[in-house]
Amino acid sequence: MATQGLSVFSIIPISSAAAQSRTKSLEHSLNFNPQSNFLGAKLSTQLSNSSLVASKRRSYAVATISFSLPSIKTDGLKNDERAKWSARAIKSFAMGELEARKLKYPNTGTEALLMGILVEEGWNSPQPWFNENIITDPGHVDIFPASRIPKQLHHLTKAIYRPSSFSPTTTVGTGSNIKEKGLRLTTEPNLLYSILQLVSDNEVRKLAYIAGNSAPHANLLVLDKLLSARHELSEVLGYKTYSEFALKGNMASSPEVVVSFLHEMSKMVRPKAEEEFKKILDFKRGRMRQSVEDLEPWDEAYFTRMMKSNAHDLDYSAVASFFSLPQCIEGLKFLSESLFGVKFREIPLCPGESWHPDVLKLSIHHPDEGDLGCLYLDLRSRKGKHPICAHFAIKGGRKISDTDYQLPVVALVCNFSGSKLQSVRLHHSDVETLFHEFGHALHSLLSRTDYQHFSGTRVALDFAETPSNILEYYAWDYRFLRTFSKHYSTGDPIPENMVKSLLGAKNMFAATELQRQVFYALVDQELHTQLPSSSKDSISIVADLKREHMSWGYVEGTCWHTRFSHLVSYGAGYYSYLFAKCFAATIWQKVLHEDPLSPDAGSALRFKFLQHGGAKDPAVILNDLVGESSAIRNQNGLIPDITSLAEELTLFN
């Protein structure tokens, strides 16, 4: 049985000036092309007469869009399921596709995206992207003399000079032209972390921390306008806050459920986090000759690295020798074949298909099912490339006919350092990141859904990070690591004791890291719940939350959140990472821990979880895979059972 119906959804707010413009049609102002190759199933749309909706500051025209969904098979679906997923399909399409497209103000020619670029009527040009500011204005600090910076970091800095009368060992030139050499440290996240880990000079670490956590300052304005625009959008659509709008349809279902969960987790993790904080303070006092009253935020990376190395005899550069990037790729291929019976093989790129010579193209093939999809790898850093590690769904899988299926196409993009791909050796944290993103890729490639708006990672936001968190476990499991992790020059397999040391070091400050993630999630929720009329600015909100929920203090004048890019891409959804950690811990313990390379476990993971994408309720997926106790009813939503994660991190004494 097949049905085809017309659904009406009022969703797109347009400025009243745009609606009243006679220069272009409303359809043209939306710049919407339903025939785009990347949209998959064609949806016909019709814009009816727009209606004016008044917000507190200006009026909007809300375009009513009629969606004509293509024929769908409804055999075996209950009426409530059909209604639920039809509604979700409409909202998913409207918000995921339309909202991210350019909305034009025809009277000014200014373009805006509701996700990141912000305009106001009368502006001559849009404000820069939040993420673009992070790249172009990472902050910097000038350090004199250059000897205060470890030589291993010099190649990442810029030499600078100032007039000097200091020691000849720190100067260049002769006579009146003598200059002291210093170094300019760009405080972009990766270099900042290296500085905080490796520089023994407390003052340098302090300067770098403050500079890095105070830039880009321009994002304070961009963020304020973004939050205001999102709040206005939510009001137009009938919601009190953007968080309430964003969480509609998620497992948590409401901001109240999320905040309650985060507060409970904060309370649970605090005793262990405070215990870890005291250990670091005691260690610092033992190392420093002068009196030490307290720990500062710029102390954390430096002393925890030292403590991990001392306790577990870890040389992180030696660890990296066992994780060349090509070997890690081979490891992921082996894992995919062991669990799912699929093979990745490199295939040539067509002319014009690649965006850079580094890009590799892999096909995924099953001996019985044939080709399952395609994966692009762009893993090495380069100038002008956004400094992220991420998975991108280029084309979602979808059913074209009973005999034809559109295969998914995804890209995995990272920023690993190295002069060429073959020479890249990964720090273990990078290995974990690579595996995390590969988990997203597998979700996209192995899902088989009728519609591409349910394909792969297009699931409830607070369930989307679960596969990626499951894959992170493999970066720590010796039973798997020994299959591919070889020394880049000798070929010797990674020693089991080294992996045990890595795991021990990871767990030393696990509560502190979990506490930090709770803090991040609370910042995200609070910023997207605050009303524009609130007297508190974003700096005050972040400062108060840090004082309340972190063992580490807030440094006056800093605005760390101006480089928190998840505020743009995951607005009101950062808590999803914590949901995923809990779900993944349960799945690992109940399905994969006993034998992480078991085909039976892989089959359960694929056919009970990954293949459904977003076409099946997450609670049903979890129930089928690990039992109904993995998700707990809380008010009107669902939250994860934290038991497995708490036991793993020994949070219960």
ABEGO torsion letter per residue (X at the ends): XBBBBBBBBBABBBBAAAAABAABBAAAAAGBBAABAAAEBBBBBBBBBBBBBBBAABBBBBBBBBBBBBBBBABGBBAAAAAAAAAAAAAAAAAAAAAABBBBBAAAGBBBBABGBBBBBGBABBBBBAAAAAAABAEBBBBOBAAABBAAAAAABBBBBBBBABBAAABBEBEAABBBBBBBBBABAAAAAAAAAABABAAAAAAAAAAAAAOBAAAAAAAAAAAAAAAAAAAAAGBABAAAAAABGBAAGBAAAAAAAAAAAAAAAAAAAAAAAAAAAAAAAAABABBBABBBAAAAAAAAAAAAAAAAGBBAAAAAAABBAAAAAAAAAAAAAAAAGBBBBBBBBBBGABABAABBBBBBBBAAAEBAEBBBBBABBBBGBBBBBBBBBABBBBBABAABBBBBBBBBBBBBBEABAAABBBBAAAAAAAAAAAAAAAAAAABBBABAAABEABBBAAAAAAAAAAAAAAAABAAAAAAABBBAAAGBBBBAAAAAAAAAAAAAAAAAAAAAAAAAAAAAAAAAABBAABABBAAAAAAAAAAAABABBBBBGBBAAAABAAAAAABGAAAAAAAAAAAAAAAAAAAAAABAABAAAAAAAAAAAAAAEAABBAAAAAAAAAEAAABBBBEABBBBBAAAAAAAAGABX
